[in-house]
Every structure is written in C-alpha cells, then in structure tokens.
Amino acid sequence: MIVRLRSLLTQWTAVVPVVGVVLLAFTWGRDLPGAIVALVTLVLAGAVLAAVHHAEVIAHRVGEPFGSLVLAIAVTIIEVALIVTLMVDGGPKTSTLARDTVFAAVMITCNGIVGLCLLVASLRHGLAVFNAEGTGAALATVATLATLSLVFPTFTTSKPGPEFSTAQLTFAALASLVLYGLFVTTQTVRHRDYFLPITRLGEVIDVDEHADAPSARAAGISLGLLALALVGVVGLAKGVSPTIESGVEAAGMPQSVVGVIIALLVLLPETIAAVRSARRDRVQTSLNLALGSAMASIGLTIPAVALASVWLSGPLVLGLSSTHMVLLALTVVVSSLTVVPGRATPLQGGVHLVVFAAYLELAVTP
C-alpha cells in the first residue's frame, strides 16, 4: 500500500509540471477571467510542490552542498528571466523592479526562511545546530553584494538619482559575478565540509543515512521536471500578476508590493524545502538554501539587468530608500549575531521573523 501511494505521488509530481507549462502556453499574454485565474493559482500551487519534490530527489542524488545549489540557481535564473521580461515590456514604470525584487528576495531568505527554519528546528530538536564557518562566509558574501549593488547607488554622484553610471554598473555586475563564483568554488570544492550538516557534537554529516540515493536516471528525470515546474511557477505567477496588481491598486497599496508577492511565490519551493530540512535537523542545508538563494538573486540579477540596460529605454534605479537601508543593516547585524555561536534557540528564529514582518508591514504601508 505504501509503495502504491508513493508511486501515485511520483506520478502526480510528474504530471503537474507538464500541465503547468501547457496551461502557461494557453494563457501567456492574455487577459484572464476569474475562473481561469483560480485554475492557474491551483496549478501554480501544485507546480510549487512538484518543484520541491524534484529538487529533493536531485539533492539526495548529488549530496550536499551541491544539492542546495540546484534549486537556488534554477529558481534565480528563471527569476532573472522574469525580471528582464517585465522590464522590457513595462517601460519606465518598471525602473525599480529589479531593486524591489532583489531586496524582497534578500529579506525573504535572510529573515523569513532563516527565521522559520531556526524556529522549526529549535522547537523540534531543542537547538538549531549549524556550521558557523560556512554560514558566516555566506552571510558576508550576501552583505557585500547587497551593499555594492543596492546601497552604493543611493550615494553615488556621477548620475542623478539612485542610479549607477555605466562604469559603476559594469563594476557592480563584474564584482557580483566574481564574488558569487568565488563562493560557489569555496562551497563545492575547497571547503565543502564547511557547508555540510553537523551533529550536536560538531561532527560533519557527509552522507544521508535515511534512504538510498536515487539512480542517475531518476535524478535526470527529476532535473527536467524541476525545470518545467519552475518555468510553470514563474510563468503562471506572471500570468496572474495583472490580477494581483489590480487588487493591490484597489487596496491603495504601493506597486512595489507586487514585487514582494511575486518574490514570495517564486521562493516558495525553496521555503518548503528548507523547512523540511530543518525538521530533519539538517539546519545547515536550510541555511545553504536561504543564503545561497539571496546570493544568487543578487549575483545573477545585477549582471543580467546591467546587460539588459543596453537596450532598455527607461532608467535603472537600484538604490534603496533610507528605510530599506535600515532594514538591511538590521538584518546583517542580527544575522551576524545569530551565526557566530553556531547554534540557535527559538528566540533567534523569532527575531528574524519579526524583522521580516516589519519589512512586510513597511512594504504595505511605507
């Protein structure tokens, strides 16, 4: 019976990504009535769950920390494609879209996902234990990338407004790629053990003893279905975005809230996967997912929009407002204090979640 249910689940996770892409092909670029929006939303939720399933299959096959990179990079590449597409179609009104989306991703991952995982792991296992060396390196990279790309444009004077000049934007794009490349090399080659889960005694867990790893064929199929699921998630999210925009406008909220909602939808697969790892007492895997996603979001988005700015007609506003800079500084300080001990209680998880709630509150009522 259990084998049969597992087979049905596998079939379900294989069908939904295909259905999502087919539905995307029929709805792309069209005004959707309410019934179709409801159907798209339902398939979108199914695609999110399917993406989590296939990402976990791949992660189990390749092991950590490579498994955490798969979902983070896959989601970020499609997120970048979505941002560039919206900027090309939207004109000047989307000048802050890249900034809003990247900052939303940083706050969601560094406070929302991290806080939720620390809270779940510490409540379930007493303490959330992780490797401070690897997590600290990831946090330092995220903080540097965010400052170079999102804070500096507010203070530069070569170009009016919170924008980079061409030379400054080129430097920021190259620096983002270099730092991200260095981090991935450190995580997967030179100091791989810093990013592996650890036991309560600080011993590295280099294998997953819970089940046999899937075959190469199964992992390959899951990789293809993961790509389909993520395309469906981002594409369908874009399809329902006009409805979201109308609701946001009717509620009298700023348009930047749309970017927050889309970022929440896009990052939902990583959130579910990270929480599942936290429940299994693999907090380091959860932090790899969260901070790796924040890093990839900046490190890939900024170079992509820098390249796209060559043919984009409107301005590219990257500089944060003073309120958001305070939130970013608070996030870096709180995260540093969380990382240093290498273990966390429910208090640390709660602090991160409160900072995330403050971000959401200020996004809705600036």
SULPEUR-V652877 format. One line per field, one symbol per residue. burial: b if it has 16 or more other ideal C-beta (glycine too) atoms within 10 Angstrom, else e. A space follows every 50 residues. Layout:
burial = ???
This chain:
burial = eeeeeeeeebeebbebbeebbebbeebeeeeeeeebbeebbebbebbbeb bbbbbbbbbbbbebbbbbbbbbbbbbbbbbebbbebbeeeeeebbbbbbb bbbbbbbbbbbbbbbbbbbbbbeeeebbbbbbebbbbbbbbbbbbbebbb bbbbebeeeeebbbeeebbeebbebbeebbeebbebbeeeebebbbbbee eeeeeeebeeeeebeeebbebbbebbbbbbbbbbbbbbbbbebbeeebee eebeebbbbbbbbbbbbbbbbbbbbbbbebbbbbbbbbbbbbbbbbbbbb bbbbbbebbeebeeebbbbbbeebbebbeebbebbeebbeebbbebebbe bbbebbebbbeebeee
